[in-house]
Amino acid sequence: MNEVLLQIKALTNGDPLLTAIIVGVLTLTLIGLVGYMLKDVPAKLLSWLSCLLFVRLTIDDSHQARTEVFNKLSFLISNTTIPFFSRSISEAVYFDYSM
């Protein structure tokens, strides 16, 4: 790193303002490159955390059986006590019209 600074000083003939400008541009460029390389980290972290905390259960059956299974799961979850954790269950119905 010292060699780079010495080369910049030699290139600018020791002018402190020009040296500061060049070092600033190089620093901002380096920060920009590191930021660009790390741009996907928050999304991947959120995805990993979501997979860790949530469970998706797909019940594919007739309407009557689906309702019965959902009601039994809802009853089981509401009567299960897990301290310091919140529990919720929701139902989303998706129809496959391609058949």
Helices and strands as residue ranges (DSSP letters): H 2-11, H 16-37, H 41-53, H 63-78
